[in-house]
Amino acid sequence: MKEGFGKIIYKRRNDMLSLTKSRKAGKTLLQTLFFFLLITQMCFAQWYEQNSGTIKNLYAVTFTDSNNGFAVGDSEIIIKTTDGGTNWITQSSGSVFPLNDVTFVNSSTGWVVGGDDWYSTYDRKQIILATTNGGVTWQLQFNDSIGPLGQLSSVHFINENNGWAVGGGTDGEEKPHFYRAFLRTTNSGISWTSQTEWIDTTGKNGILNAVQFSDQQIGWAVGNHGTIMKTTNGGVNWAPQIQNPEIVLNDVHFIDINNGWAVGGNHFFITTNGGSIWENQLFYDSSMIGGLLNCYDVHFVNPTTGYVVGGWDESRVYGNRLIIFKTIDGGLTWTEQV
């Protein structure tokens, strides 16, 4: 089922926070423009629209510094900029699949994940691509060609060796069974260990949408069915911290092993103890202001200052409007920037 805007991705690199509206885990892209937050020494923020140079849907963007960045999206598209997004050039991925997320640990070494959507009938699978030369060439590292239908939604590396990817899919039946996918590597992706966890209730969509690690052992993954999962042994084992069938969680971000945030829909979750307790907050009472808010991404630069991006549901009075929130008190209060 497709819904809403799709995920909004942004990465902070030096003095830049970059965003692109995107689709993850079956959500729909409505716009393919980049937005860049230029933060001055006076902490005055302005947002500028930039043209990506492609009409294809873009699902994720990352920057290694203020000039060099990459974005990925539909129909195997990978684009790169070396001038802060003023100009973008297309790179050859060698893939035929939609690409959902991209991460780089330096200007040369990066990974892309993607694959088929769970609702598709095409015989396309989970894939991971890697580059060691800044995207001049991309090599296929992982291709699940025999497993059930599915995709990888998110990838995260903490250094050149240790990385993780998550996603999920279905068995393709009329009343589908869903599964979560966890992948991990300790050798730069030369080999990947894949784990599949079938969700015990038919039709219960618990696909994972985002993953992040604070060190080589401790990490979190969030997804559909209000799922937050945690590992303390590098992804060998995962345990649920919370589940809420009424919520889809789109992103998670930790700045250390204790302080973390997760967002989805109108909900904002915060923890100060590594996820032992998650406090669920609401941004707005949507019925009071005439719009249905859906939050897609969260990023904090320190325990008090953070950003959340989202949009209003197209069926309500605000239309498909991008929204950017900022907090300077750890998420207790938020100011709308856009």
N, C-alpha and C positions, 0 to 999 in steps of 0.2 A: 504494500500500500504506500503510495506516495503522499506526502503531506508538506504543506508550508513552504518556506523558503529553501530548505536544505541548510546544511551546516555552513557557518561562516568561520573561516580559518584565519588566524593572524599569528604572527611570530614577532617577538621583539628582538631586534638586533641593534646593539649600540643605541643610537638615538632614534630608532625607527620602529614603528609598529605598523605592520602591513596586513591588509585584509583582502579576501576575495570571497564573494558569496559562492557557496558550493553545495554539493549534494553528497551525503554520506549515508550508508545503510538504507538506501532506497528513497532518499528525499530529492526534491526537484530544485534545480538551479533556475533562478529567475533573472539573473543579471551577471554579466561577465566583465565587470569593471574592477579595477584595483583602487584601494583607498590607502593613503599613507598618512600617518600621524607624525608630523614633524614637531618635536618637543624642543623648545628653546630653553636657554638658561633661565628665563623668566617663568618657565612652566606654562607658557601660553600655548595652547594647542589649536592647530588648524588642520582640517581634513581637505585633501586634494584628490580629485578624480583623475585617474590615468587610464589610457586606452591600452588594452592588452595586445592589440594587433591581431586578434583572432576572433572568429564568431563562434568558436566551439565553447561549450560549457567548461568552466574552470572550477575545480573542486578544492584545491589547496595551494598555498603559497608559503615559501620560506626564504629568508635572507641569511646569508653568511656574514655580511657586513652591510654598510649603508649603501653600497653600490651593486653587489652581486646577489641575485635572487633567482629562484626557480618557481614555476607554477606548473601544475598538472591538471588534467581533466579528461573530458570525453574523447572517445575515438583515439586513444593512445597519445594525446597531445602532451608534449613537454615544451615549455618555453623558458627562455633565460634572458635576464637583463644584466648588463654590466655598468649601467649608468643610473642606478636607482629607480628604474622603472620607466624612464623616458622612452626607451626603445626596447622591444622584445624580439628575440629571434627564435625560430622553431628548431627544436632538436629532434633527431630520429630516435624513438624509443625501441623500435623493432617489435612492438607489441600491437595486438589488435584489440586489446581490452580497455575499458574505461580505467583510468588511474585516479585513485581516491586520495592519496596522501603522499607527501614528500618530506624528507628530512635530510639535512646535511650536518656533518660534524666539523667540517672545514670547507674551504673553497673547492676542494677536489673530490671529496669522498661523500657520497650520498646514496640514498635508497628511495625507491618508489614502490607503493603497493597498489593493488587493484584487483580486478576480476569481475565476474558476472554478478548481477543483482540476484538476490534470492528468489524474486518473483519471475525471473526470466526462464524461458524454456530452451534457450540456447545452451549448447554444450561448451560453456566457458567457465574457467576455474580460477582459483586464487593464484595470484602471481606476485613475485617480488623481483624488481630490477635493481641493479647497482651500477654505480659509476665510480671510477677512481681518477678521472681526468676532467672533472668539472662538467660532465654531461656531454663531452665530445662523442663518447660511445657509451652505450648502456648494455649490460650483460644480464641475461636471465639467471637468477639465483634459485628461484623456487617456482615450481609449476605443479599444482595439484591437478593432474589430468585424470585421476581415477576416482576421486572422492565425490561426495554429493555436491549439488549446485551451491555456489556461495561466492563470497568476495572477502577481501581484506580491506578494512575500513581505515586503519590507523597504524602508523609505524613510529617507533621512538628508539633512538640510540643515545646512550650517555657517553660513549667514546667510540673509537674506530672498531672495537671488537664486540662490545656487548649491545645487543639490540633485541627488540620485541615487536611483534605485530599482532593485531587482533582483528576479528571480524565474525563471520558466521554465515549460515545459509539454511537450506532446507533439503528434505529428501525428494522434493518435487511432486509429492502426492497431492490429490485434490484437497485433502485435509492434512496439511503438512505438519511434520515434526521438524522443529528447529534445533539448530546446534550452535554452540559458541566455538570459535576457533582461537587458539593461542599458539603462537610460534615464538621461538627464542633461538638466539645464536650467541656464541661466545668466540667466534672466529671470523668476524666481519661478514658473516653471511655465506662463507664457503659451504657451510652445512647449516641447515635449520632443523630444529626439533619441533614437530607439529603435534598438538594435542587437540582432540575434538571432544567436546562435552555435550552430549545430547540432552536436551531439556525435557523433563519427564512428562510434561503435559502437552498433548496434541494441540497445535495451534497457538501455543504460548511463545511469542516472539521475543527471545532474550538475546538477540544478536548484539555484539559489542561494537561500540562506535568510536571509542577513544582509549588510548593507553598512555601512561606516563610513569617513569621510574625516577626516584630521588637518588638512588645509588644502585650498585650492581645487584642488590638483594631485594630491596623494598620497592614495590610498585603497585599501581592501581589501574583498573579498567572499568569503564562505565558503558551502559548501553540501554537497550529497550527493556521494558518491564521494570523500570526504575532500579536497575541493577548497578551496584557498586561492589567490585571484587578487589581483594588485596592478596598479594603474595609477599612472603618474607624470605623466600629462598630462590630468588632470581627467576621466578616464573615456573618452577617445577610443579608447585601446587598453588591453587587459588581457592580462596574461601570468600563467600558473599558476606558483605558487611551490612547492606540494606537491600531490600527489594520492595518495589511499590508498583503494582500492575497498572496504575493510572498515569504513570510518568514515563516519558522517554528522556533519558539522560544523554546529552550530545557531547559533552566534553568534561575533562577533569584536569586540574592543574595543582601541583604541589611545589612549594618553594623550598621545603626541607621535609624531614620524615614526619613532622607533626602537623604543619599548617597546610591545609588543602581546601579546594573548592570544586564543586561540580554544578553544572547547569543543564537545564532542559525544560522546555515549556515555559511556564511562568515561575519556575522554581529555582531557587538558589540554595545549595547545600554548602555548609561550612563545617570544618572540623579543626580542632587545635590539638588533637591527641592521636593523630595518625589514622583516624577513622573509627576509633573505638566508639565514639559518639558523633553522629552527624546531625546538625541542626538544620531543619528545613524552613526556609524563609520564602516569602512571596514578594516579587518585585512590585506588582500592582494588583489591585482587584480589577481585573479586566472588564467586568461588567459595569464598573463605575465610570470608566473612561472611554467606553465604546470601541474597544479593540481587543483582540486576542493576541497576547504577547507570546512569542516563542524565542527562547534564548539558545544560542548555538555554540558559543565559544566563550572561554574565560581565560584570562591571563593576569597574573599578579607579578609585579616587579619587586615587591617586598611585602612584609606581613600586613601593611596597611593600604598600599596603593595598588589598585587593580582595575581591569576593564572587563566588561561583558558586552558582547554584540549579539544582536538578534533582529527580529522584525515583527511586524503586525500581520496577522492572517489576512489574506486577500479578500475574504468574505465580509470583513468588517469595515467600518467607515474610514479607517486610515489607509486602506489599500496596502500595497506591498512596500511598506516603508522600512528602510534600514534604521536601526536604532543602536547607538553606542552609549553605554553607561560607564561612568567612572566613580570609584570610591576612594576615599583617603582615610577611612576608618575601619578597614578590614572587611567591609561589606555590610556594616550596620546601616549606612545610608548611601544612596546612589544619586548622582547627578547625570541627567541626560545631556550628552554632548552633541549628538546629531539626531 
